[in-house]
Amino acid sequence: MTATVQAVARITAAPDGRGGTALPRLTGDGPLALRRTTHPDPAAAQVTLVGAMAAPLGGDRLRIEVHVRSGATLRVTSAAATVSLPGRVPAPAHYDLDLRVDHGGTLEWLPEPVIAAAGSELRMTTTVHLTGTAKLLLREEQILGRRSEPPGRLTTQLTLRHNSETLLHQQTDLGPGAPGWDGPAVLSTHRALGQLLHYDASLPSAAPELLNAPPAEAALLPLADGAAVLLTAAAPDGLQLRRALQHKLTDRLVR
């Protein structure tokens, strides 16, 4: 049996004492290579995830842990899409994200899409822990299949907690074998799904709203405590999805 990959990347952002943000921990192994890049705001830090090898494949277990300390600002991006591929091991791949932001910290999690290639199976979990006045802007984009190929299986789970209280917990199961995933109540003919989650106590109040974004479909929903909004969209492809995930309430990136 071909060996599978287990890899962990860890990022810690903290104030540098000079009005900027330092990265006292920036480690990654296997396919999870991390590079410090340039944020538009000199007081903020930016890290780009660079795929060092093909992953995740069947049976792989990848994990990224991020901790933004009080007073620090961090943006995390990726150099390219993450492509889930079938492996020689007949097992799903796992990709887990654990994101923690302390009181007074800011995290922008803005990677490129996850693509479920034909024959692959990926189980992805994202857990966010916020404390006090922490701020978050998180984008997730999932695309079923590369161009002109059938989709793979993709199961995702997103959980948002603030001061240990769960504000959001949702799961999607898409692709071959998932009940009703291509029916009218889920994706129908769309093959791209995404969401933009913004948590900021200074956000203006928002009401639920269906957004006009043809050929995509999109909706904006405020969460229970009034400090967060969730924009969800489905679209025929990744380009239309990215356009649909834009709104005046969620387009407030730290500059």
Secondary structure, DSSP 4 states (H G I P E B T S, - for coil): -PPP-EEEEEEEEEE-SSSSEEEEEEE--TTEEEEEE--SSTTSEEEEEEE-SS--BTT-EEEEEEEE-TT-EEEEEESS-EEEB--SSSS-EEEEEEEEE-TT-EEEE-PPPEEE-TT-EEEEEEEEEE-TT-EEEEEEEEEESSTTS---EEEEEEEEEETTEEEEEEEEEESTTSTTTTSTTTTTT--EEEEEEEE-TTPPP---EEE--TTSEEEEEE-TTSSEEEEEEEESSHHHHHHHS--TTT-----
